[in-house]
Amino acid sequence: MRTSLVLLAARLLDPVTGGFLPETALAVSGGRTVALGDDREIRALADASTTVIDLKGAVVTPGLVDGHIHPVTGAEMTGGLDLSGCTDLAGVREALAAEVRKLTPGAWLRAWGLDPNAFGDAPVASASLSPVLDDVPALLRLFDAHSMLASPRALELAGVDGPRTFDQAAEVVCDADGRPTGLLLEEAACELVERAAPRPTRQECRERLAAALRSMAAAGLTGGHAMDANGDSLALYADLDAAGDLPLRLRVAPWCQPGADSEAVRELIAQQGRGGSLWRTEGVKLFMDGTIDNGTAWLERPDCHGESTHSFWPDPAAYTRVIGELHDAGVPTATHAIGDAAVRHVLDAVERARSAGGPDVRHRVEHIETVPDDTVARFAELGVVASMQPTHCTDFTRADHTDNWSRRLGEERASHAWRCRDLWDAGARVVLGSDWPISPFPPLGVMAAARHRRPGRDLTQPPHGPGQALTALETLQGMTVNAAWAAGEEHEAGRIALGHRADFTVFADSPLTTPAVDLPELPVLLTVVDGRTTHRAASL
C-alpha cells in the first residue's frame, strides 16, 4: 500500500463519543484514511515518498466544516474598510474620515461591517455621516450584508433619486418628500448603486478569494457549505481547484430568487453535481425573508416599528411550489429564514413536499433567529437541519436587550433568541457556521460563542440566553458529524475512520477540555484536506 501521509504520536478524537480512539497514528492514501494503529505499525507503511509528521501528542479531530459561508462574496466585500469595530457614530466618522484622506479625487470608498447599533436612536441614514462623505461616492455595507448605506454622491452617480419598485422585498428608503436617505434594503436595491461603482478585476477576485481560503485553512477549516454561486464564483472555484490552490472542500448552493419560473428551476436542477475534485454544486439556496435589524424579516407580529411583516417572496405560495419541484428532483434546499413566520412557512413547505412522497431529501433552514415553542419540535419531526450562527447572537445583540435587534422584537421574542439548546434537545440536527463575512470565520470562535454566548470582543459582558448554550462536545459535533449528515456524507466524512476522507484539523490541545473563553486562542497546528496539508504551523 502506497501512503501519501502518515501522522504519528497523535490523540485521535472521536466527535461522537467525545473520547480518544485507542490508536495513536494513521495513514492516508488516495485522499482517504487507510490505516489506524500504533506508531510502529503505521510508520512501517511509509516509504520515501510519504510525508511523515510526528504530532508529539497533539489532538486530531475530523476536519472542521463551516455550515454557512460566502467565500467569493466575502472575499470581495472585505476588500474595503472594516467598520466592524466601530461602536458609535463618532468612531464611524473617524474611520471614514481617515479613509477619505487616502482616496484619490473621484475614487469610490467601500466599507463593510457597519453595525446599525452605532447610530443609537438616530435613523440609519447618510445624513448622520455628513459632512465626511458629502462629496465622496461611498458604499457602506451593513454587517448583515442585506443592506447598504450609499452616500449622496454615490446615489447621484447611480441615478437613484427616488423610490423604486422591485420584484422582491427590497426598498430604496426615502424620506417624507420622496428623497433617498441613502439606506438600501436587500440586494435588488443595493445593486442599483453597486453597478455604478468600479468592480474588481477577475484576477483581483481570484487573489482575494485564494487569500481568504488560505486564512480559513490556517484557522482549522477543511470545508464549507458555500451559500452562493453568484457571478464568477463557480469559475473561480474551478480555477483554484485545477491549479491545486483550493484549500477547502466546498459544497456550493446557487440561489433561487423570487420570480423563478419552471425553466429557471430546471436549470438549477441541471447544475447539481457539477464541480471538481474539491468542490461541487449541491443544493439550492433560497430566501424566505430579510433581517430583523432592517425590518425586512417576516414575523408573525410586526416589530416595534410596524415592520418585518412580509415574505421576501411576494407570493409565498410560489416558494412552496419551488420547494416541491426541487424536492421531487432530489435536490436539497437551504432557506434563509430569520423570523418566526418565515421559519414556519419553510417547515410547512417541506412538510407539504414530503407528504407527496418522492426521494428522501435533507432540507435546511438557515439562521432561525427567533421561533416559538411549537416550531422547535418540527425540525426533528420533518428531518430539517437547523443551521445556526451563534456569533450573530453574541456579537450583534446584548443580554440586556438594548440592541437594535432586541428592541425591534421586544422582550418576549428577544428572550427566544438563537435557540440552539432547545433545537438540539428536541432532536434537530444543529449545524454551526459563521455566515462569513457577516461574522468572522475562525471556527474556534464560532464554537466558543455557542458555549459561552458572550460577545467575543468583550468577554466581561453577560451572556445572551445562557440557557441556550451548547456543550463543548456538541459544538464539535456541529462542525463535524452534523455538517457531514446535512450534506449526506455521514458515511465518508465527519469522523476519523477507515475509508473516510482524510480531512483533519490538529490542535495543540483538546477543544473539549479547553475553556470556552480560551478556545479561540487554541493553536491550530495542522490542517489536512484530502490528504494534503493546507496549513502547518511553524512549531510543528
TALINNOR-V33440 format. One record per residue. N is the residue number from 1. PSI is psi as a letter, one per 20 degrees, with the letter a starting at -180 (* if undefined). D_FIRST is the distance of its C-alpha to the first C-alpha in whole Angstrom. Layout:
# TALINNOR-V33440
N/PSI/D_FIRST
N/PSI/D_FIRST
This chain:
# TALINNOR-V33440
1/p/0
2/p/4
3/q/6
4/h/10
5/p/12
6/p/12
7/p/16
8/r/18
9/l/21
10/q/21
11/o/24
12/o/22
13/p/25
14/o/25
15/i/28
16/g/29
17/h/30
18/j/31
19/r/29
20/q/26
21/q/23
22/h/23
23/q/19
24/j/19
25/q/16
26/q/13
27/q/10
28/p/10
29/p/8
30/k/10
31/j/13
32/q/12
33/o/12
34/i/9
35/q/10
36/p/13
37/a/15
38/r/17
39/g/17
40/g/16
41/h/13
42/h/11
43/h/12
44/i/11
45/i/7
46/q/9
47/a/10
48/h/13
49/i/12
50/p/11
51/o/14
52/p/15
53/p/18
54/o/20
55/i/22
56/l/25
57/j/26
58/r/26
59/p/26
60/p/23
61/r/24
62/q/23
63/p/24
64/p/28
65/p/29
66/p/33
67/i/34
68/o/37
69/q/37
70/m/39
71/g/37
72/g/39
73/g/42
74/g/41
75/h/40
76/g/44
77/h/46
78/j/45
79/i/46
80/b/49
81/p/51
82/o/50
83/j/53
84/h/51
85/i/52
86/p/56
87/i/58
88/r/61
89/h/63
90/g/64
91/h/60
92/g/60
93/g/63
94/g/62
95/g/58
96/g/59
97/g/62
98/h/60
99/h/58
100/h/61
101/h/62
102/i/59
103/q/59
104/q/61
105/p/64
106/i/63
107/q/59
108/q/58
109/p/56
110/p/53
111/r/53
112/r/51
113/j/50
114/p/54
115/p/55
116/h/58
117/h/59
118/h/60
119/i/63
120/c/64
121/i/67
122/q/67
123/q/66
124/n/63
125/q/65
126/h/65
127/h/68
128/i/67
129/j/65
130/q/68
131/j/69
132/g/66
133/j/65
134/h/68
135/j/67
136/p/64
137/o/61
138/q/59
139/o/56
140/o/55
141/p/53
142/r/53
143/h/50
144/i/50
145/j/49
146/j/52
147/r/55
148/q/56
149/o/59
150/p/60
151/r/63
152/h/66
153/h/66
154/g/62
155/h/64
156/g/67
157/h/64
158/i/62
159/k/66
160/o/65
161/j/69
162/a/69
163/q/67
164/r/65
165/p/64
166/q/60
167/i/59
168/r/57
169/n/58
170/r/58
171/p/61
172/o/63
173/p/65
174/q/68
175/a/71
176/h/75
177/j/76
178/j/73
179/p/71
180/p/68
181/i/67
182/i/64
183/p/61
184/p/59
185/p/58
186/r/54
187/h/52
188/h/55
189/g/58
190/h/55
191/h/55
192/h/58
193/h/58
194/g/55
195/i/55
196/i/58
197/q/56
198/q/54
199/q/50
200/q/47
201/r/46
202/g/42
203/g/41
204/g/42
205/g/41
206/g/37
207/g/38
208/g/39
209/g/36
210/g/33
211/g/35
212/g/36
213/h/32
214/h/31
215/h/33
216/g/32
217/g/28
218/h/30
219/i/32
220/j/29
221/p/29
222/i/25
223/r/27
224/q/31
225/o/33
226/p/35
227/k/38
228/q/40
229/k/39
230/q/42
231/c/43
232/j/40
233/g/38
234/h/35
235/h/36
236/g/35
237/g/32
238/h/31
239/g/32
240/g/30
241/g/27
242/h/27
243/i/27
244/k/24
245/j/27
246/o/27
247/j/26
248/q/26
249/p/25
250/p/29
251/o/30
252/p/34
253/o/37
254/q/40
255/q/43
256/o/46
257/q/49
258/q/52
259/i/54
260/p/51
261/a/52
262/h/50
263/g/49
264/h/47
265/g/46
266/h/44
267/h/43
268/h/41
269/h/40
270/h/38
271/h/37
272/p/34
273/i/31
274/q/31
275/b/29
276/b/26
277/h/22
278/j/24
279/q/27
280/q/29
281/p/32
282/o/33
283/r/36
284/p/40
285/p/42
286/r/45
287/p/48
288/h/51
289/a/53
290/d/53
291/q/53
292/g/56
293/h/56
294/i/58
295/k/60
296/j/57
297/r/55
298/o/57
299/q/58
300/h/60
301/p/63
302/q/64
303/a/63
304/i/66
305/j/67
306/j/67
307/a/63
308/l/60
309/i/62
310/q/60
311/q/56
312/h/55
313/o/55
314/h/59
315/n/58
316/h/56
317/h/56
318/h/54
319/g/51
320/g/51
321/g/51
322/g/48
323/g/46
324/g/47
325/g/46
326/g/43
327/g/42
328/h/43
329/j/40
330/k/37
331/o/38
332/q/37
333/q/40
334/o/41
335/p/44
336/o/46
337/o/48
338/g/50
339/r/54
340/h/54
341/h/56
342/g/53
343/g/50
344/g/52
345/h/53
346/g/49
347/h/48
348/g/51
349/g/50
350/g/46
351/g/48
352/g/50
353/g/47
354/h/45
355/h/48
356/j/48
357/b/45
358/a/42
359/r/39
360/o/37
361/p/37
362/o/37
363/r/39
364/q/40
365/p/43
366/p/43
367/f/45
368/m/47
369/h/50
370/p/52
371/q/53
372/r/55
373/h/54
374/i/54
375/h/52
376/g/49
377/h/48
378/h/48
379/g/44
380/h/43
381/h/45
382/i/44
383/k/40
384/p/41
385/p/39
386/o/41
387/o/40
388/q/41
389/n/42
390/h/43
391/i/44
392/g/47
393/g/49
394/h/48
395/h/49
396/j/52
397/r/54
398/q/56
399/h/56
400/j/60
401/k/60
402/i/62
403/r/59
404/g/59
405/g/57
406/h/58
407/h/62
408/h/62
409/h/60
410/r/63
411/g/62
412/g/61
413/h/58
414/h/57
415/i/57
416/l/54
417/p/52
418/m/48
419/m/48
420/g/44
421/g/45
422/g/47
423/g/45
424/g/42
425/h/44
426/i/45
427/j/42
428/q/41
429/o/37
430/p/38
431/p/36
432/q/37
433/r/37
434/h/39
435/k/41
436/p/40
437/j/42
438/g/45
439/q/43
440/q/41
441/i/37
442/p/36
443/h/34
444/h/35
445/h/39
446/g/39
447/h/37
448/g/40
449/h/43
450/h/42
451/g/42
452/i/45
453/k/47
454/q/49
455/p/49
456/h/46
457/i/49
458/n/51
459/i/50
460/i/53
461/q/54
462/q/55
463/q/52
464/o/52
465/l/52
466/h/50
467/i/50
468/j/48
469/q/45
470/r/42
471/r/40
472/g/37
473/g/35
474/h/36
475/h/36
476/g/32
477/h/32
478/i/34
479/j/31
480/e/28
481/h/28
482/h/32
483/h/31
484/g/28
485/g/30
486/h/33
487/j/30
488/k/29
489/k/25
490/i/26
491/i/23
492/j/20
493/r/22
494/i/24
495/r/22
496/o/19
497/q/17
498/p/14
499/i/14
500/r/17
501/q/17
502/m/16
503/o/20
504/q/21
505/p/24
506/p/25
507/q/28
508/h/30
509/r/31
510/p/31
511/i/33
512/h/34
513/i/36
514/p/37
515/q/41
516/g/41
517/h/44
518/i/41
519/g/38
520/h/38
521/j/38
522/p/35
523/p/33
524/o/30
525/h/27
526/q/24
527/p/24
528/p/20
529/p/20
530/k/17
531/j/15
532/p/18
533/p/20
534/i/24
535/p/26
536/p/25
537/q/28
538/h/30
539/i/30
540/*/26
